[in-house]
Amino acid sequence: MTVPPSDAPAADAVPPRHPQPSPGGATAEPVEPEERTQEARAAQRELFAHTPGFILGSAAAFGGSLVGGAQHGVSGGQVAGDVFMGGKTEIHHHGTSASAHVSGEIPREQLDDLARVFVAAPAFDDARRRLREERVLILSGAHAAGRYAAARMLLRELGVPAVHALSEETTPATLTAQLTRNVGYVLRDLPLTRNRPLRDNHLYAAVDQLKKTDGYLVITVEKSPFLLGVTPLAWEAPDARDVVRAHLAAAERRPDELLELGPVREFLATRHHPAEAAAFARVLAGYDGSAEAAARLVDFGQAAVERQCRDRLGDAGTDLRDKAFLIALAVFDQAPYVLAAELADKLFVHFQRLQHPELQPEIPVFGLAAETRLERAGAEGEIRDESTEWGAVPQFTAYFPRDDTPRVLLAEVWTGHPSARPALVSWLRELARDGRPVVRTRAAAAAAFLALADLPSAVALLIDGWAVSRSFGPRVTAANALVLAQLLHAPVVLRLLTQWCTDRHWARRWTAIRALGLLAPLRPDLAAPALSALAARARADDSTEAESGNLVESTALLLSVGARRGEMLSELVHLLHHDTPSVRALALAGFLRACDNAEEGALVEWYADIGMYEADSARDLATLWRTALGDRDHTRQALGALHTWVHVAQRRADAAQALELLLPALVLTAADRDRLAHLLRTLRAEDGGPPPPVASRLLAALHLPPNANPSQTPIPNSQHQPRS
């Protein structure tokens, strides 16, 4: 399926320098421009190095209501309290009097119900002492840490006649005027900014007023630099296990037995806020041992993540810059924090231009600490080693506690907030042009998540635009995106790649060919269909030199699939009998490209470890070597690849033994023996020195003394017999 984007590069429509006939006889798209491209094995290493591990290691489809899976629900109540993350926007009120700010009494029944399940954090006793002595207490902490519940319980513990909740529109300047009664007041999440901080003089005035009325006040705030002269009490969330236990005890269930259930242990293995733990406990309290009840426990984590993502992105009180940072974290999960922070500001600029085109976007040079921003986003950070081309480098790495959070967040942005698409698309296109491999790869991974949520839109707005680019980089990003989308089990990706392999547009063909080569090592079950698609393109016999090279490199990558190497050798031997010379040439060139590789895990190592002991694999490999050495168009390349194998044999005894058994099987005629003997006698060491000692050993395997004339030596009647 091909859905051209509305802004496809016009440069692709220029007349071709050398038009090539298409399979149907019509003139094809312009040939690929000459450019320096990246070798396929290097592209493979780059993809492996910078893709989040949970994508590469996942073969299971994801469910969930946001991505077309089964609908998940949570029975037994809903999550309430401090659930969503994110900062508050500055709220301006002009001409509003203090009397407009109202407060209301919290029903005593709610306070009593909360008291039955409340779990006090270690700081609770100190908080109660300070509140009693100072009358005003500032509870500062992360979102959803249970600060609001703690504030209500502190006032209840003091025995105040009633607890009143102050209006969320209360400001530091209007605070004192509302403290008029002999009650306990709670002000939840007071929004503070540089222009509206909470100062010590605000608290002095509040204390004087509360002494007159014999009242108390607890204010909850996020960790903030805008507390001037104020000493808050740092509040940490209680352990989720304790919260679950308290709710089960209140429901008259036996906690010890339920806490040992597999889904419960799995839930408690990751960090959860008190409100999440409380909601899970309500589901757990309804557990009756049935399969349906167990499924509800399993599904709870996924449903909670989806609900949190909707809340965070849909919350009108969350600053646009915080939302941009949240989305950037989803793209750069398990990557250095500085990348997410830097590129989040670029996304914020796109959002600002979309939402307020008449304003010039402004990004504060200095802002909140990294730890605070991560807490607001529900993420964490720690020092980890980051792989670079020079070695491991310690970096402060940001990540979400749950691996599925990035997928759910991006799906929610893409499908739940379509008005954000123009900004998101522009940003991802910008990332695809970045000079850093990790940034380009993460842009591809983000596009794969979007394709999982809505493939037609992701292809039309992002992937196809990259795929038809005349530049090399965007095409690689498109190939990576399609590979990762297939790993995530996005629908019809393999069919799309198969169709693109024979597309009229050279750049789509290039993208599909590269993607199929990258995909097979990650999905060995798709190696055979990938080879069929590559052979179908070769059968057209109208590829440019650059496209032919791309076909060969991708075919070679199919032989890097350890579990399917024997099967791929058999498929290549089958292609040798194809009636189209270009298909036969693809089989030989791809095989030789795979052989001409001395890296760890290369084909020569596999043959020495496994292949030589498998009769079918050994026979097929010998057939391909013999055919390539005897083919005039491939002899030089075959001899070069055999050089590589001999050099590996000098370093590895098992490879030397494998070659001793293989070489006699390559000799059917005197010309075959002459060719191999000449190679071994003239071979130089890897450093350019004299022939390596293993060359004499291999000459002996050909039944030739080092100085013998091969043409005068009879050919032994021997065949390669691998050990079983």
C-alpha positions, 0 to 999 in steps of 0.5 A, spaced: 500 500 500 502 506 498 499 513 500 503 519 497 504 524 502 501 531 500 508 534 501 512 529 497 519 532 495 518 535 488 525 534 486 523 526 485 519 528 479 525 531 475 526 527 469 531 521 470 538 522 467 537 515 464 530 512 464 530 505 466 524 501 463 519 498 468 517 491 468 510 493 465 514 497 459 513 504 462 518 509 464 520 508 471 521 513 476 528 517 476 534 513 478 537 514 484 542 520 485 549 518 486 551 519 494 555 516 499 550 511 503 551 507 509 553 499 508 547 495 510 551 492 516 553 498 519 546 500 518 544 494 522 549 495 528 546 502 528 539 500 529 541 495 534 545 500 538 539 505 539 533 502 539 530 501 546 531 494 548 524 492 549 522 493 542 528 489 539 526 483 545 519 483 544 515 478 539 508 479 542 503 483 540 501 489 545 493 489 547 490 495 550 484 500 548 488 505 545 491 500 540 486 496 537 486 491 542 481 488 547 478 493 551 480 493 558 476 496 564 477 496 572 472 494 576 470 496 583 472 503 583 476 508 580 482 512 581 482 518 585 486 523 588 493 525 586 493 521 579 496 525 574 502 528 573 504 535 570 505 542 572 500 548 573 499 553 568 499 560 571 492 563 572 491 570 571 485 573 575 484 581 574 479 584 578 477 578 582 476 580 590 478 575 595 470 574 597 470 570 590 474 565 593 470 560 596 471 554 601 467 548 602 467 543 608 469 536 606 464 531 609 466 527 615 464 521 612 469 522 607 475 523 612 473 517 616 473 513 610 480 515 608 482 514 615 480 507 615 485 506 609 490 511 610 498 509 610 502 514 614 509 515 611 515 516 615 514 524 615 507 524 618 509 524 625 514 530 624 508 533 620 503 533 625 508 536 630 510 542 626 503 543 624 500 543 631 506 548 633 506 553 627 499 552 625 501 553 617 505 547 614 507 546 607 507 539 604 512 539 598 513 533 594 512 529 587 505 528 584 501 523 586 505 522 592 499 522 597 500 529 599 493 531 599 490 525 603 496 526 608 494 534 609 486 532 610 489 526 615 493 531 619 488 536 620 483 530 622 488 528 627 489 535 630 481 534 632 479 541 628 471 541 628 471 541 620 476 541 615 475 546 609 478 545 602 480 552 599 478 554 592 484 552 587 483 559 585 486 562 591 493 565 590 498 567 596 496 574 596 489 572 597 490 567 602 489 570 609 483 573 607 479 566 607 482 564 613 476 566 617 473 560 621 475 556 627 477 550 622 482 546 619 484 549 611 487 545 606 489 548 599 491 543 594 497 544 589 498 551 590 500 554 583 507 558 584 511 561 578 516 566 578 511 572 578 507 569 583 511 565 589 509 564 596 513 568 600 515 568 608 510 574 609 504 570 606 505 565 611 506 570 617 500 574 615 496 567 615 499 565 622 497 571 625 490 570 622 489 563 624 491 564 631 485 569 632 480 564 629 484 558 632 485 555 626 490 551 622 492 550 614 496 545 610 498 547 603 500 542 598 505 544 593 510 541 588 517 541 589 518 548 587 524 554 587 518 559 588 518 558 595 522 564 598 523 564 605 519 558 606 521 551 609 517 546 606 516 539 609 518 534 604 513 528 603 514 521 600 509 517 598 508 510 602 510 504 599 505 501 595 504 494 598 502 497 605 497 501 601 494 495 598 494 491 605 491 497 608 485 497 603 484 489 603 484 489 611 479 495 610 475 490 606 475 484 611 480 480 606 486 476 608 492 480 605 497 475 606 494 470 601 492 475 596 499 479 596 502 472 594 498 472 587 502 472 581 499 478 578 499 482 585 507 480 585 508 483 578 504 489 580 508 491 586 515 489 583 514 496 579 513 503 582 506 505 583 503 511 587 498 511 592 492 512 588 494 507 583 495 502 589 488 504 592 485 502 585 488 496 584 487 494 591 479 495 590 480 490 584 484 485 588 479 485 594 474 483 589 478 477 587 474 470 587 479 465 584 476 465 577 479 466 571 476 472 569 478 475 576 485 473 575 484 477 568 482 483 571 488 483 575 493 482 569 489 487 565 489 493 571 497 495 569 495 496 562 489 500 563 492 504 569 497 506 564 492 508 558 488 512 563 494 516 566 496 518 559 490 520 557 489 524 564 496 527 563 495 529 555 488 531 556 489 536 563 488 543 561 492 545 567 498 542 565 503 547 561 504 546 554 512 545 555 511 540 560 507 536 555 512 537 550 517 534 555 513 528 556 512 526 549 519 527 548 521 522 554 516 517 550 521 518 544 527 518 548 525 513 553 532 509 556 536 514 553 540 520 556 536 525 559 539 531 555 537 529 549 529 529 551 530 535 554 534 539 548 529 536 543 523 537 548 524 544 547 524 544 539 517 540 540 514 545 544 516 551 539 512 547 534 506 546 539 507 554 540 507 555 533 501 551 532 497 554 538 499 561 538 502 563 531 501 570 532 506 569 538 514 568 538 515 562 542 520 563 548 524 558 551 526 559 558 534 558 558 534 556 566 528 552 569 527 546 574 532 541 575 532 534 572 529 530 577 523 535 578 521 535 571 522 527 571 517 527 577 512 531 574 512 526 568 512 520 572 519 518 570 525 516 573 533 517 572 539 514 574 547 514 571 547 508 566 553 507 561 551 509 554 554 506 548 558 510 543 563 508 537 569 510 542 566 505 548 561 506 554 560 513 557 556 514 563 550 518 562 544 520 566 539 516 563 531 518 563 526 512 563 519 510 565 518 505 570 513 501 565 516 499 558 509 500 555 508 507 557 512 510 551 507 506 546 501 508 550 503 515 550 505 516 543 498 512 541 494 517 545 497 523 542 496 520 535 489 518 536 486 522 541 489 529 540 489 529 532 490 537 532 497 535 535 499 531 529 502 537 525 507 539 530 508 532 532 510 530 524 514 537 523 518 535 529 519 528 527 521 530 520 526 534 524 529 529 528 530 524 522 535 530 519 539 530 525 546 528 525 546 523 531 544 516 530 541 515 536 536 521 534 534 518 527 533 511 530 528 514 535 525 518 530 524 511 527 521 508 533 516 513 534 514 513 527 513 505 528 509 506 535 504 511 531 504 506 525 502 501 530 496 506 533 494 508 526 498 505 520 495 509 514 496 516 517 503 514 519 505 512 512 501 518 509 504 523 514 511 520 515 514 514 513 512 515 505 515 522 505 521 519 508 521 513 503 521 517 497 526 522 499 532 523 494 537 523 501 539 517 504 538 519 511 530 519 511 530 513 507 534 509 512 529 512 517 523 510 513 526 503 513 528 503 520 521 505 522 517 499 518 522 494 521 520 496 528 513 497 526 513 489 524 516 487 530 511 491 534 506 487 530 503 493 526 498 490 521 500 489 513 507 491 514 510 485 510 505 486 505 507 493 504 514 492 504 513 486 498 509 491 494 514 497 495 520 492 492 517 492 485 514 499 486 515 504 480 519 509 485 526 507 485 526 510 492 520 506 495 524 500 492 530 502 496 527 503 502 523 496 502 529 492 500 533 495 506 528 494 510 527 487 508 535 486 510 534 489 516 528 485 518 530 478 517 535 477 523 530 480 528 524 476 525 528 469 522 521 467 520 520 472 515 527 471 512 524 466 506 519 471 504 524 477 505 528 473 500 522 472 495 521 479 495 528 481 493 528 476 488 522 478 485 525 485 484 531 482 481 527 478 476 525 485 473 532 486 471 532 493 470 535 495 477 541 501 477 548 499 479 546 502 486 539 498 487 543 492 485 548 493 491 542 495 495 539 488 493 546 484 494 547 487 501 540 486 504 540 479 501 547 478 505 544 480 511 539 474 511 545 470 512 546 473 518 540 469 521 543 464 525 537 460 526 535 460 519 542 460 515 542 453 513 535 454 510 537 461 507 543 457 504 538 452 501 534 457 498 540 461 495 542 454 491 535 454 489 535 461 486 541 458 482 537 454 478 532 460 476 531 462 469 533 469 470 540 471 470 539 477 474 536 472 480 542 467 479 547 473 480 543 476 486 544 469 489 551 469 488 553 476 490 549 476 496 552 469 498 559 472 497 558 479 501 556 475 507 562 470 506 566 477 506 565 478 513 570 477 519 566 480 524 564 476 530 558 471 529 560 472 521 558 466 516 565 463 517 564 462 524 557 459 524 560 454 519 566 452 523 561 451 529 555 448 526 554 448 519 560 443 517 556 438 522 550 439 518 550 435 512 545 439 508 548 446 510 555 443 508 553 441 501 549 447 500 555 452 502 560 448 498 555 448 492 555 456 492 562 456 493 564 452 487 559 456 483 561 462 485 568 461 483 567 458 477 562 464 474 566 469 470 562 475 473 564 472 480 570 469 481 574 475 483 569 477 488 569 469 490 577 469 491 576 475 495 571 472 500 576 466 500 581 470 503 577 473 508 576 465 510 583 463 510 585 469 515 580 467 520 582 460 519 589 463 521 586 466 528 581 460 529 583 453 529 576 450 528 575 455 522 582 452 519 579 445 520 573 447 517 576 449 511 581 443 510 574 439 509 571 444 505 576 446 500 577 439 497 569 439 496 570 445 491 575 441 486 572 438 481 576 440 475 584 441 474 582 448 473 578 449 480 585 446 483 589 451 480 585 457 482 585 455 489 592 453 489 594 460 486 590 463 491 593 459 497 601 460 495 600 468 493 596 470 499 599 475 504 598 476 511 593 481 514 598 486 515 601 485 508 607 480 510 609 473 508 603 468 507 600 465 513 602 458 516 595 456 515 596 456 507 601 451 507 596 446 511 590 448 506 595 446 500 596 440 504 588 439 504 588 439 496 593 434 496 599 439 494 606 440 497 607 447 497 612 447 491 608 442 487 605 444 480 598 443 481 596 441 473 601 435 474 597 432 480 592 427 479 585 430 482 583 425 488 576 422 488 574 425 495 568 429 497 566 433 503 563 429 508 561 433 514 561 430 521 554 428 524 
